[in-house]
Amino acid sequence: MRRSLFRKYFLVLFAAAIFPMAAGGISNTWFSYVDQRAILSALLRSEATSAADKIESYLDGIKIPLGSTIPEDVSANAGVKQLRRLVLRAMHQVPGILSISFVDGAGAERLHVSRIGSNRTEGGADRSGDPAVVGARTAKVWYGPVAYRQGSEPSVTMAMANYDDTGLENTIIAEISLKPIWLIVSEIRVGRSGMGLVVDQTGHLIAHPTISKVMQGADEKAALALRGLGDAIAAAGGTAIANRNAENERVVTAGAPVAAAGWTVFIEQSQAEAFAPLYASLWRTGGLFLAATVLAAVLAYWLARRMSGPIRLLEEGALKIGAGQFDHRINIVTGDELERLAARFNQMAQELAISRDRAERMMRLKRFLAPQVAELVEKAGDERILAGQRAEVVAVFCDLRGFTAFSAHAAPEDIMQLLREYYEALGAIITRYEVTLTSFSADGLMILVNAPVPCEEPALHAVKMAVDMQEAIQGVISGWRQRGYQIGFGMGLAMGWATVGRIGYEARVDYTAIGNVVNLASRLCSSAEDRQTLIDYSVARHLHDKIPIVDLGTRQLKGLDGLVRVFDVETKDRPDLAPNPNGVTAPG
């Protein structure tokens, strides 16, 4: 790969200074990150384990008074009264118990005492299929899912089973408030942003520092995310992992199980705070690295520029001049060959600018002047001759006879091919005679002779051109007729004074003539039949018997007042005209 001298020198000098420093900074940052991650993981796991131990102690503190509520014999009425006293004592000892239900070995509810609802004695309801009864008889101590009450803190059901003296397995079912667990969680402090939360087996919130989040009920989407978080921590071997919390904040989270109930305690801390020491170190390292980078870049740039600067200026100058910015100048002051080369480039740009201006003028002139005429105007160096002025001109109009009927039925490609042949034949003659083509539309052309560049004997010049046009187009028409095209060609010429000059706007300029002579030439063209070239008296009297013409008398032309004397120019292929014994029929 080819590279500039400046780039090669700059990269080598810059890399020699930066690469060792960059390698040291990256390795130091990586090891600092690993150490900080390990410290953070140990801290969060320690907090999670401590909170889990407190929750287990709270649950164990409920098991003892709850287990003491099961009497040895509840078969008699006195036993139920005793049971009621034991239940009330347990609820007094543990304010977190919201209600207690006693289900005997047969599955019948014998007693229900509640702080928030009605009490029942000897209700007899069959609760043998109750999940709490089934779970307690299977696992001895059973914890149910979180229950959410509108406007109150959530609760969880705990059930314990025990055999009485008759061999039946009785069950105590207690509904426990989770507010004490919320108190445990709300006391967790890890930095400024660290906090804890507790979820059950299904991922639903049991406790959160913001109690309203727990009281909102079971959010299945959040529960799914929390279950996934627990699986991710387990897959990581219990170490803290980086994730996004429910508020979509980047946090680092560790967890610890509450084994007795199957719950999980999560401790999270925002990454911004958790890695704040590392970020501070990174900022310091980055600042030093940036300062070193700037210094190395400045030194490398200075050295490389000293060696490659003049060459780069020459390259940029050549590109700009090549792109057409001929006003660009290359400024090199070195006192050697490079300075002389820059001077040659500047001289070349100046000459190219002059050449471009000339080409633009020529392009503008050739839009309405023949190339030779455009060259004359350009060489004169003065376009004032194109400004509006009075001049005696010969206006020439020509168009095809029968073209409208032909174009109404012909295919578009046939029409375009015919017009292409038509304009190629006429264009060569217009260029040869160095006249001005002012406009063309479909099959019609308007040509000016003697403007803007004057010529000798403009009438004779125009008629000679018209004769050549008739002969050329009649040759083309013979080919068209072999293809079945019934088309003819007619012309009209008139001479007189007119106002000539440029008209239009900046983006589009045309050269044209305005005056009665233009209208007369147009009407003569419209009156001409195939093979006819009609001229007015002014043209005819300037021919001086040099071209044979036929006097057609006077005609009334559409749109013109009075009669107009009209003449027809003879051509070689006009067999309909008899030879003139005098050679010329001149106007009398």
N, C-alpha and C positions, 0 to 999 in steps of 0.2 A: 504494500500500500504506500502510495506516495504522500508525503506530508510536507507542509511548508517548513522552512528553516525555523521560523519563529515558534511554531507549535512544537517541533522536536526539542529545541533548546529549552523552551519553557517547561515542558513536561518532565524532562530529565532533571532539571534543577529543582523543580517543585517537588517531584517524587522523592528525591534524595533527602529532602528536609522533612517531609510530612509522613512518609510511610513508617519509619521507626516510632514516631510519636503516636500515630494512629493505632499501631499494633499494641503498644503498651496501654493506651487508654481503653481499647476494646477489651483486652484481657482483664484489666483491673475492674472494669464495669461488670463483666460477666461474673467474676468471682464474688464481687460485692452483692450482686443480685442473688446468687445462690445462697450466700450466708444470710442475707436479710429474709429470704423466703423461708429458710429453715427456722430462724428465730420467730418469725411471725406465725408459722404453722404451730410451733410448740406453744406459743402464748395463747392462740385461739383454742387449741385442743385442751389446754389446761383450764381455760375458762368454761368451755363446754362440759368438761368432765366434772368440774366443781358444781355447775348448775344442775347437771344430771344427778349427782349425789344428793343435793338438797331436795330435789323433787322426789327421789326414791325415799329419802327420810320422811318427807311429808306423807307419802303414801303408806309407808310402814307405820307411821303414827296413827293412821286411820284403821289399819288392819286390827290392831290390838283391841281398842274399845269396840270395834264392830264385831269381832269374834266373841267378845264377852257377852253380847246380847242374846246369844243362843242358850236358853236354859236347858236343864237336863230333861224336863218333862213339861210339855205344853198341852197335854191331853185334856186337862180339866180347865174350867173357867178361871180358877185361881192361877193356873199356869199362864194364861193369856194376860192377866193383870200383871203378873210378875214380868212377863215379856215386855209389856208396855213400859214398866218402870225402867227396865234395862235399856230399852230403846231410847227413852227420854234422857237417861243418864249419858248414853253414848253421844247423843246429839248435843247435850250440854257440854261434854268434854271436847267435842270437835265441832266448832261452829261452822266448819265448811261442809258438814253433812246437811243436805237440803231435805232429804226424805229417806225413810227406811221402810222396807217391806219384808215381812216374814212369810216364807212359803214352806209348808211342811213337806214331809217326805212323799206325800201323795200328790204334790203339785198344786195344792189349794192354798190360796192366799188367806192367812189367818189374821194378819195385822198390817196396816199401812199408816205411818205417821209422817206428816209433811209440814215443813215450815211455810210453804208457799201455796199449799192446796188443802183440800179436805182430808180428814182422817177416816179410816175404815177399820172396823173390828169384825172378825168372823165374816168377812165378805164372801169367802168361799169361791172366789173366781179361780178358774182353772188356769194356772200359769205353768203347767208342766212343759208346754212347748215354747215358753219364753226363752229367747237367746241367752238371757242372763242366767236362767236356771240351768239350761243345758250346758252353757259354758262353764259355770261354777262346778257342776258335777263332773265335768271332764278335767278341768285344770285346777280345781279347788279355789283358786283366786282368778277372777275373770274381769277384764276391763272392756267396756263397750266403746262404741264410737262417740265422738263429741256430739252433744245435742245443743242446738242453738235456739234460744227463746227470744222472741221479739222484745227488745227493750231491756234485756237482762243479760248477765254474763253467761257464757256457755258452761255446760256441766258435762260430767262423764259418769257412767254407771259402773259401780264396782259390786261384784257378787262373790260371796264366800259360802262354801258348803261345809256341813258338819253332821256327824251321825249322832242321833239321840240314843237314849237307853233302850229304845224299842228296835233299834237297828235301821230306822228310816233316816234318809239323808235330807236334812233340812237346809234351807238356803236363805241367807240374808242378802237382800239387794238394797244397796245404798246409792243414792244420787248425790254426787259430790261436786261442789262448786270448784271451778278452776281459777277463781280469783286469787287464792294464795299462790298458785303457780305463777300467775301474772306478776305478783309482788316479787317473786324470786327473779323472774326474768327482767323486770324493770330495774332491779338493782345492779344488773350486770353493767360494767363499765370497762370498755377497752378503748382507750384514747378518747377523742372527742366524738367520733362518729360510730364507734363499735356498739353493737347491740346483739341481743339474743332473741330466739323464738323457738317455740316447741311445736312439733307436729305429731299427729298420731300415725297409726300404721298406714292409713290411706292418704297421708299427705295433707290433711286438713289442719288448719291452725288451732292449737290449743291455747297458746299464750304468745303475746306480742307486746312490746312496750306501748304501742298505740292500741289501746283496748278496742277502739272502734273497728279496727281491721278484723279482730276476732269476732266481734258481735255482728259483722256483716253477714256471717253465715258461711256456708260451704261454697267456695269458689272452685269449681272443678278444674278450670284452667290453671289457677294458682296451685292447686293440689297436685296436678300432674307435674308442674315444674318443680315443686318441692320434692316429689318422689324421685324425679330424675336427678335432682341435686344430691339426694342421699345415695343413689346408685353411683354417681360420679365420684363422690368422696370415698365410697367403699372401694371402687375400682382403683383409686389412687393410693390405696393402702392406709387410708385414714388421714393422710396429709391434707393441708388446706389447699383449696383450688380457687382459681380465679373464675368468676362468673358474673352475671348480671342479676340483680335482685328484682323484686316485683315493681320497683320504680324505675327499672331499666338503668340503674346505676352500676358502674363497675365496682365490684367488691371482691374481697377474699374471704372465703367461708370454710369453717371446720365444724365437725359434728361429733357428738357423743351420744350413745344410746341410753335410754332409761329402761333398763332390762326388765324390771318388774312389770311395766305396762306396755312394753313394745313401742315406746315413743322415742323420738329423737330430738336432741337439743342442737340447734345450729347457732354458731356465733359468727357474725360477719363484721367486717370493717372495710371502709372504702379504700380502694387501691391508692387514691391520692394521698390519704393519710398514712396508710400502711407502709407505702414505699417513699414517704416524704424524705427520710434521710438519704435514701438512694438517689432520689430526684435531685436533692440539694448537691450531692456529690457529682451527679451527672452535669448539673449546671456549672459547677466549678470547673470540672474537667473540660466541658464543652467550651467554656469561656477561654480557658488557657489554650485549648486546641484551636479555637477560632483566631485568637490573637497570633498564635504561631503560624496558622494558615495564611493570614493576611500578610504577615511579615515575609513568609516564604514566597507568597505570590508576588508581592511588590518587588522583592529582590530578583526573582526569576523573570518577571516581566521586564524589569529595567535592563537586565543583561541581555535577554532575548531581543528586545526592541532595538537595542544598540546595534545588534548584528543584522536584524532582518527588517527593520522599519522602512528604510528607503525602498527596498524591493517590494514590500507590501503596498506602499503608496503607488508605485508604478503599476502593480497588478490591478489595484482598485481603479486607478485612472483609466487603464486600458478597458476594463469592463464597462465603466460608465460611458466612455466615448463610444465603445462598440454598441452600447444600448441606445445611442442617440443623444446623450447629454453632451452636446458639443460645446456648451458654455463652461464645462468643468475644466479646471486647471490644476495641474500637478505641481505642488510647491515642495521642492527638495533643495536644501541648501547644504551641500556637502563639499562643493568645490572640486568634484571629480567627474568621472564618466557618467555616473548616475544622474548628476544634475544636468549635464548636457543632453542625456537621453530624455529626461523630463521635458526639457525645452523643445526637443523635436516632437514629442507627443503633443504639447500645447499648440505648436504650429500646425500640426496635422489636424487637430480638432477645429482650429479656426478655419482652415480650408474646407473641411467637411461641412461646417456650418454654412459657409457661403454656397457650397454645392447643393445642400439640402434646400436652402431658400430658393435657389434657382429652380430646382425640381418641383417644389410646391407651386411656384408661379407658373411653370410650364403646365402642370397638371390642371391648374385652375383655368388657364387660357385654352387648353385643348378641349375643355368641355363644350365650347361653342365655336372655336376656331380650328381651321385646318392645321395640321402639325407644322407645315411650312410657315403659315401666317403666325402661328403662336411663336415660332422661333424668331421671326422678325420683330414681334412686339417685345419679346423678352430681351433680345439683343439691344433694342433701343433703350431698354431700361426705364421706360416711362409708360405706365398703364393709363395715363390720363386720356389717351385716345379712345379708351373704352367708356369714358364718361359720356353723359347725355349731350348730344349736339345735333345740329342740322346738317344733313348730307344728302347729296343726290345719289340714289342707289337704284339698282335693278333688283326688284323682288321677284323671286322664282318660286312657283308652287308646282307640285306634281303629286299625283296619286293614281291609284289603280281604278279602272272602270270595272264594275261588276264585283268588286271585292266584298261588299256588304252581303250580296246574295250568296256568294261563295262561302263566306265565313258562317252564314246561318245554317249551312248543312254539312260543312266539312268537319272532320275530326280535329281536335285541338292540335295534335302533333302535325297534321298536314298544314294547318294554318301557320304554325310557327316555322316549319321548314320553308314554306313559300316566302314568308317575310324575311327569313334569313338570307335566302338567295337574292331577294329583291334589294335588301340593304347592302349586301356585299357588292352587287353590281354598281349601285349608285355611289356607295362610299368611296370606291376606288377613283371614280371620276371627280367627285367633290374634292378629294385630297389632291388630285393631279392639277386641278384648276385653282387651288388655293383660295377658295371662297369660304364664306362663313355659314355653317349650318346652324340656324337659330333654334329650330324645333323640329321634332318629328313625332307623330302620333298615329299608331296603327300603320296605314299605308300612305299617309300624307306627310310631305316634307316642305319646309320653308327655308329658302336659301337667300342670303344677301350677297350682292356683288358690289364692290367699291366701298365697303365698310366692314370693319373699322379701318382696314388698310386699303388706301386707294390703289387703283390699277388703271392702266391706259385702256381707252376705249371700252368702258365697262359693258355697254350694250352688246358690242360685238363679242366680247369675252363671254358674256352670259349666254348668247345665242349659240355660240360654238359648243359651250358646255351642254346646252339643252339638246343639240343635235347628237352629240356623243351619248347622252343619256337615253334618247329615244332609240338609237341603234342598239345600245347595250341591252336595254330592257326588252326590246322587241325580240332579240335573240333568246332571252330567257323565257319570254311569253310563248314562243313557239314550242319550247319544251313543256311548258305547263299545259298547252292545248293538247299535246299528245297524251297527257295524263287525264284529259277530259275537263280541264279547268277553263271556263269561258271568261277570260279576264283580258282587259285592255289597259292602255297606259296613256294619260293625257297630261299636258303641261300648260302653264300660263305664265307670261312674263310681262312686267310693267316697269317703266322707269319714271322716276320723279323724286321730289324732295320729301324726306321723312325725318322724324326725330329718332335717332339711334342711340343706343347705350345699354348699360347693364341694368337689369332689374332683378329683384329678389331680396333675399335676406342673407345673413352671414353664412349659414350652412348650405345654401343653394342660390347660385347666381346664374342668370341667363343673359345672353346678349340678344337684343331684338330691335325691331323697327316699328314705329307707330306712325301712320299717316294714310292718306287716301290711296297712295301707290300700292300699299300692302293689300288693301281691300280689292283694288282693281285686279291685281295679279291673281288673287284668290278666286275672283269671279270668272276670270278668263280660264283658269284651270278647271273650274266647275263646268264651263261651257264646252271645253275641249272634248272631242270624241277620241276613240282609240287612234293612236298614231299622230294625233294633232298636237302641235306646239303653237299656241295662240300668243301673239304679242300685240301690244298697243302701238299707237302711232309714234310715241316718244322713242320706243326701242327701234321701230322700223326705220325712222329717219336718220338714226345713227349708224345704220349698217353700211351705208354708202355702196350699195350694190355688190357687197362682198359675199352675201349669202342669198340664195334665191328664196323669195317669199311670194305669197299669193294674197292679194287684197280681197278680203271676204266682205267688204262693205261695212255698214254700221249695224250695230246690234243694241238691243235694250238688255242690259245685264241686271240681274236681280239685285235689288238693294242699292242701285246707283241711279242717280238722276241723269236724264238725257241719254242720247245715243252715243255709243263708243265705237270708233272705227277699229276694226279688228283685222289682223293679218295672220296668215298661217305660214310657218317655216317649212320649206320642202326638205325632205330627207331622201336618202338613196333608196330606201325600201318603201316609198310611197308610190305604188303603181297607179293609184287613183288620180294622181295629179299629172296633167299633160305637161310636156316639156315647154318651158318658156323660151320663145325664140330669142328674146333679149337677155336670157340668163337670169334676170331679176325683175320682179314686179315691185317697183319702188312706189312709195306713197307719192301721190301727186300733190 
